[in-house]
Amino acid sequence: VQLQASGGGLVQPGGSLRLSCAASGSIYSRGGMGWYRQAPGKQRELVARITNGDFTIYPDSVKGRFAISRDSAKNTVYLQMNSLKPEDTGVYYCNGLDAIGHVRWDWGQGTLVTVSS
């Protein structure tokens, strides 16, 4: 499966963006799907996860501001980001997770989100 994220851009603090991640095949994965962020000089981190039962999980840093969803018929995962902060800046990627939470596929193209005034 190949993954391509889109929808990033420059946004002011407090603004919103909606990211999309299109997959070349089925997005079914035993551990669900996740959105990851890699900030400049930092390791990639998981910022949102959706299980196959549509249960969503977020770290405290984005809880209440980010919302992950998916359209399995379109093989697409979305990330709605509201109340953006400068620390949300980074390149965003999506990937599937296996049963123990490891990523399943090669990292595809990410999308850059810059939050700045």
BAMAR-460315 format. One record per residue (C-alpha): residue in three letters; y, z, x. Coordinates in nm, 4 decimals, decimal comma, always signed. Each point is the difference from the previous one (the first is absolute). Layout:
BEGIN
+-----+----------+----------+----------+
| res |        Y |        Z |        X |
+-----+----------+----------+----------+
| ala |        Y |        Z |        X |
...
+-----+----------+----------+----------+
//
This chain:
BEGIN
+-----+----------+----------+----------+
| res |        Y |        Z |        X |
+-----+----------+----------+----------+
| val |  +0,0000 |  +0,0000 |  +0,0000 |
| gln |  +0,3451 |  -0,0919 |  +0,1265 |
| leu |  +0,3001 |  +0,2053 |  -0,1030 |
| gln |  +0,3648 |  -0,0971 |  -0,0247 |
| ala |  +0,2713 |  +0,2448 |  -0,0935 |
| ser |  +0,3398 |  -0,1084 |  -0,1293 |
| gly |  +0,3095 |  +0,1321 |  -0,1696 |
| gly |  +0,1626 |  +0,1894 |  +0,2833 |
| gly |  +0,3624 |  -0,0210 |  +0,0984 |
| leu |  +0,3156 |  +0,1925 |  +0,0727 |
| val |  +0,0935 |  +0,2601 |  -0,2582 |
| gln |  +0,2522 |  +0,2808 |  -0,0117 |
| pro |  -0,1102 |  +0,3626 |  -0,0208 |
| gly |  -0,0844 |  +0,0845 |  -0,3576 |
| gly |  -0,0996 |  -0,3556 |  -0,0778 |
| ser |  -0,3306 |  -0,1455 |  -0,1151 |
| leu |  -0,2425 |  -0,2677 |  +0,1080 |
| arg |  -0,3275 |  -0,1284 |  -0,1355 |
| leu |  -0,2545 |  -0,1171 |  +0,2528 |
| ser |  -0,2949 |  -0,2264 |  -0,0731 |
| cys |  -0,3168 |  -0,0538 |  +0,1975 |
| ala |  -0,2065 |  -0,3042 |  -0,0803 |
| ala |  -0,3613 |  -0,0157 |  +0,1100 |
| ser |  -0,2037 |  -0,3148 |  +0,0527 |
| gly |  -0,2973 |  +0,1570 |  -0,1749 |
| ser |  -0,1021 |  +0,2910 |  -0,2143 |
| ile |  +0,1926 |  +0,3197 |  +0,0653 |
| tyr |  -0,2938 |  +0,2108 |  -0,1083 |
| ser |  -0,0767 |  +0,2490 |  +0,2750 |
| arg |  -0,2031 |  +0,3212 |  -0,0247 |
| gly |  +0,2918 |  +0,2127 |  +0,1096 |
| gly |  +0,2610 |  -0,1882 |  -0,1976 |
| met |  +0,3127 |  -0,1629 |  +0,1376 |
| gly |  +0,2828 |  +0,1422 |  +0,2024 |
| trp |  +0,3522 |  -0,0727 |  +0,1168 |
| tyr |  +0,0818 |  +0,0926 |  +0,3574 |
| arg |  +0,3270 |  +0,0298 |  +0,1860 |
| gln |  +0,0702 |  -0,0363 |  +0,3700 |
| ala |  +0,3397 |  +0,1334 |  +0,0960 |
| pro |  +0,1559 |  -0,1004 |  +0,3327 |
| gly |  -0,1729 |  +0,1841 |  +0,2823 |
| lys |  -0,2450 |  +0,1748 |  -0,2313 |
| gln |  -0,3585 |  -0,0408 |  -0,1044 |
| arg |  -0,0914 |  -0,1707 |  -0,3208 |
| glu |  -0,0333 |  +0,2471 |  -0,2874 |
| leu |  -0,1424 |  -0,0172 |  -0,3490 |
| val |  +0,2759 |  +0,0345 |  -0,2599 |
| ala |  -0,1844 |  -0,0807 |  -0,3222 |
| arg |  -0,3579 |  -0,0394 |  -0,1137 |
| ile |  -0,1580 |  -0,1107 |  -0,3250 |
| thr |  -0,3649 |  +0,0621 |  -0,0729 |
| asn |  -0,2295 |  -0,2241 |  -0,1984 |
| gly |  +0,0571 |  +0,2304 |  -0,2936 |
| asp |  +0,3767 |  -0,0522 |  +0,0385 |
| phe |  +0,0570 |  +0,3524 |  +0,1261 |
| thr |  +0,3015 |  -0,0019 |  +0,2309 |
| ile |  +0,0615 |  +0,2119 |  +0,3089 |
| tyr |  +0,3205 |  +0,0426 |  +0,1995 |
| pro |  +0,1134 |  +0,2090 |  +0,2935 |
| asp |  +0,2769 |  +0,2478 |  -0,0727 |
| ser |  +0,2499 |  -0,2202 |  +0,1844 |
| val |  -0,0079 |  -0,2652 |  -0,2754 |
| lys |  -0,1398 |  +0,1854 |  -0,3014 |
| gly |  +0,2151 |  -0,0541 |  -0,3055 |
| arg |  +0,1754 |  -0,3002 |  +0,1574 |
| phe |  -0,2783 |  -0,2510 |  +0,0648 |
| ala |  -0,2510 |  -0,1392 |  -0,2466 |
| ile |  -0,3020 |  -0,2120 |  +0,0852 |
| ser |  -0,1651 |  -0,2278 |  -0,2523 |
| arg |  -0,2268 |  -0,3011 |  +0,0021 |
| asp |  -0,0977 |  -0,3074 |  -0,1943 |
| ser |  -0,3631 |  -0,0672 |  +0,0808 |
| ala |  +0,0049 |  -0,3295 |  -0,1867 |
| lys |  +0,2688 |  -0,1224 |  +0,2403 |
| asn |  -0,1459 |  +0,1746 |  +0,3076 |
| thr |  +0,3392 |  +0,1596 |  +0,0513 |
| val |  +0,1201 |  +0,3516 |  +0,0738 |
| tyr |  +0,3553 |  +0,1171 |  -0,0588 |
| leu |  +0,2195 |  +0,2780 |  +0,1331 |
| gln |  +0,3061 |  +0,1000 |  -0,1975 |
| met |  +0,2359 |  +0,1924 |  +0,2245 |
| asn |  +0,2932 |  +0,1884 |  -0,1481 |
| ser |  +0,2617 |  +0,2351 |  +0,1427 |
| leu |  -0,0538 |  -0,1518 |  +0,3417 |
| lys |  +0,0990 |  +0,1952 |  +0,3079 |
| pro |  +0,0737 |  -0,1167 |  +0,3560 |
| glu |  -0,3286 |  +0,1594 |  +0,1093 |
| asp |  -0,1845 |  -0,2434 |  -0,2267 |
| thr |  +0,0939 |  -0,2772 |  +0,2418 |
| gly |  -0,2972 |  -0,1793 |  +0,1483 |
| val |  -0,2465 |  -0,2814 |  -0,0360 |
| tyr |  -0,2196 |  +0,0373 |  -0,3062 |
| tyr |  -0,3581 |  -0,1218 |  -0,0212 |
| cys |  -0,2802 |  +0,0290 |  -0,2489 |
| asn |  -0,3724 |  +0,0284 |  +0,0616 |
| gly |  -0,3205 |  +0,1011 |  -0,1669 |
| leu |  -0,1701 |  +0,3272 |  +0,0802 |
| asp |  -0,3692 |  +0,0619 |  +0,0416 |
| ala |  -0,1867 |  +0,3003 |  -0,1336 |
| ile |  +0,1220 |  +0,2256 |  +0,2827 |
| gly |  +0,3595 |  -0,1189 |  -0,0041 |
| his |  -0,0080 |  -0,2477 |  +0,2855 |
| val |  +0,1732 |  -0,3340 |  -0,0423 |
| arg |  -0,2301 |  -0,2845 |  -0,0881 |
| trp |  +0,1713 |  -0,3174 |  +0,1048 |
| asp |  +0,2127 |  -0,1377 |  +0,2812 |
| trp |  +0,3650 |  +0,0845 |  -0,0345 |
| gly |  +0,1809 |  -0,2884 |  -0,1575 |
| gln |  +0,3644 |  -0,0835 |  -0,0065 |
| gly |  +0,2191 |  +0,2958 |  -0,0772 |
| thr |  +0,3432 |  +0,0048 |  -0,1546 |
| leu |  +0,3018 |  +0,1680 |  +0,1576 |
| val |  +0,1962 |  +0,2537 |  -0,2011 |
| thr |  +0,3303 |  +0,1154 |  +0,1442 |
| val |  +0,1887 |  +0,2783 |  -0,1744 |
| ser |  +0,3507 |  +0,0195 |  +0,1342 |
| ser |  +0,3581 |  +0,0163 |  -0,1143 |
+-----+----------+----------+----------+
//
